[in-house]
Amino acid sequence: METIQKEDTKAIVEKWVNEYSEALFSWAFYKTSSKETAEDLVQDTFLAAYNKIDSFKGNSQPKTWLFSILNNKIIDHYRLSAKTTKKTISLSEDRAYEITEGFFDEAENWKSTTINPIWNQDEELLDNPEFNTVLKNCMESLPEKWNFAITSKYLTTKKVAEICQDLNITVSNYWQIVHRAKLALKNCLEVKWV
């Protein structure tokens, strides 16, 4: 693709907005569960595309390029929210370990195999805005490192090695943190989601 002239930039980006806004919004909403955040991320994506359109060489489809920008915006969003979230109500790592220890016996086997009835619902919980609010609050109550690990694993396209590098931890420590974070989330949801 030849270098795009400035006068063409506006027309090209307007065309992309018309063609790809809905798909980008759907992806951003799926990743954030917030309409406002998704709208902001899509707007930021098109603004970044407009400002960096000279770097688009046409080696991929515009939609692929825009999704790449959006995914980076989503990662930045979670990175920033992990740093700026008030942690006054969050668990300390020691307390989180204490809570999750209760799930295992001395031989590291599950103490109970019963499943809480809230997990046997027919509805898709992630489609329920009230559940998403409770889930978000439970995520925010995790220790910062645990929140970042689980958010990076499930809500971004980052590889384990990258996440470990960001957290400055070993891979085995990472998997333990993710496991403990899931247990802490399960416990929080079972207490707060009625």
N, C-alpha and C positions, 0 to 999 in steps of 0.2 A: 504494500500500500504506500503510495507516495505521501510525502509530508503534507499534512492537512493545513490549509491556509486558515488564518484567523477568522476570516469572514465566513468560512464554511463550518467552523467549529460549532457555532451556535446552532446551526441547522442540523448538524449531525447529532449533537447531544439532545436536541429537542426530539429528533426521530427516535433515539434510544430511549428517552423518557417515555414516549408513547408506546414503544414496543415492549419494553422490559420492566417497567415500573411494577406491574402486578406480580410478576414472578419474583422479583427482588424483594418486594414487600412480604410476600408469602414466606420466603425463606427466612427473612429477618424476624418475622413474627414467630415462626416456628422455633427459632433459636433463642428468642428473648421472652416470649409470652407477653409482650407489651406492645400494644398498638402504637403508642406515642414513641417508644424507643425505636420500633421498627421503622416508623415514618422518618424519624431523625436520621437513622443509619442509611436509609435509601437516599435521602436528600444529600447527606454527606458523601455518599458513593458517587452520585452524579456530579457534585461539585468537584470532587477529586478527579473524576474522569475529564471534566471540562478543563481543569487546570493542568492535567498531565496528558492531554490528548496527543501531544507530540511523541510521547513514549509508546503509543499504540501503533505497532508496526503492521498489524493485520495478520500476524502469524497464527492468531486464533480468532474465533468468532467474537464480535463485540460482547455478546451475552456472557461468554466465558470470561472475558477480561473484566467485565463489570462484576460478575460474581466473585472473582478473585479479589477485587477491591473491597466488595461488601464483606467477604469473610475476614479480611484484615481489619475492617472497621468493627466487626463483631468481637474479634479477639481483643482489640483495643478497648472496647466498651467494657468487657468483663475484667480486663486487667485494671482499668481505672476504677471500676466499681469495687473491686477487691481491695484496692488501696484506700478508697475514700469512705467505704462503709463504716458506720460507727460500730465499734467492736465492744462497746460497754456492756452489751447484753450477750455477747458471744461466750462460748465455752472456752476455757483454757484447754490446752492439749492434755494436761494431766487429768482434768475433769472429764474430758471426752473419752480418754482411755478408761477411766473408772466406769463410765456409763456402758461402754461397749464390752468391757470385761464381763459384765453380767450375763452375756449371751453364751459363754463358754464354761465348761468345767475344767478341772485341773489338767486333764489330758487334751485340752484344746478342742473338745467335741461340743457340738451344739447341746445346750441344756434342754431346749424345747423344740419340737418340730411342728407345733401347732401354728396355724396361720391365722392371723388376725382377720376377722370378717371384712374389714374395710378393703382388703386386697382382693376380695371375691366379688366385687361389684361388676355389673354388666356394663355400666357407662365407662367411657374412656376418661380417666381422671384428668389427663392433661388437657382435655377439652373443657374442663370445668374451671371458670375463672376464680372461684372461691378456693378451690384446691391449689391452683397456681399461686395464689397469694400466700397460703399457708406454707407451700413448698418453698417459696422465695424467702419467707421469714425463717424457716428451718435452715435453708442454705446459709443465710446471713448469720445464723447463730453458731455455725461451725467455726472452729479455729481457722484463722486466715489461711494458713498453709493447706489445710484440708479443703477449704472452699475453693482455693485456686486449683488444687489438684483435680478435684471432681468436676469443676466447671471446665477446665481445660480438656479433660478426658471426654466428656459427653457433649459439650457445646461448641467445641472448636475442632479444627482438622489437624491439630498439633499431634505430632508423634510423641511417644513416651519419652524418648531420649531428649527431645526439646523441653518437655515439661520438667523432667528431672534436672536439666541444666538450669532452667529458670528458677527452680526451687533449691538448687544446689544440694540434691539428695541422690542416693543410690536408687537403682531400679527396684531392688527388693523393698527398700523403705517406701518408695512410691506406691507399690502394690499394697503394702500394709496400710498406708494412709488412705488409699482409695477404698479399701475394704472397710476400714474403721469408719470412714466418712459415710459410707452407705448404711452401715449399721446405726450410726448416730442419726442419720436422716430418717431411717425407718422408725426408730424409737420416737423421734420428735413428731413425725407425722401421725403415729398411732396415738400419741397423747393429744395433739392439737387438732387433728382432723376427725371430727365426729359426724 
